[in-house]
């Protein structure tokens, strides 16, 4: 699917909607982290659509149930307990420069977080502790029950803001989520890493601090 051009004047964008992992936060290589012998893009799509992941990240099942299901679903060679240890270590750290970038764009635009995540990752002090003060609203799947790329995740955002969809800039590292946002009328750009984040914000006229 062809993505809409995000080169807009600053006044056109009212809300910057951001994914977390891969956009604001560096993720360790999942193939190494979980000891998998698959293509990384295939893994990311499989993870996004996994029944066990969707149930866990929408708050439907417990951490223990999730770990057992994933070990079976992915045919892992280690225990559920070992999987949880690896899962906790998957997020590395917030990209250097992200807090300053968010503070800068937050002076002129509202910022919201739309992330498929879980309490294990979000509740880390080095994640929630640094991001929460810099955003206006968070839409975390385990709290809302809505998961990307389902349209309900984007509709949930729209229901909380009196903003036209086309005035929302959505940045995410997964093509399926980008396509879903565009179908809902949002501006959306595939974003992977800090340099890509800065470039896409600048192209949209949202940020000029880091260029």
Secondary structure, 3 states (H helix, E strand, C coil): CCCCCCCCCHHHCCEEEECCECCCEEECCHHHHCCCCCCHHHHHHHHHHCHHHHHHHCCCCCHHHHHHHHHHHCCCCCCHHHHHHHHHHHEEEECCCHHHHHHHHCCCCEEEEEECCCHHHHCCCCCHHHHHHHCCEEEEHHHHCCCCCCHHHHHHHHHHCCCCHHHEEEEECCHHHHHHHHHCCCEEEECCCHHHHHHHHHHCCCCCCCC
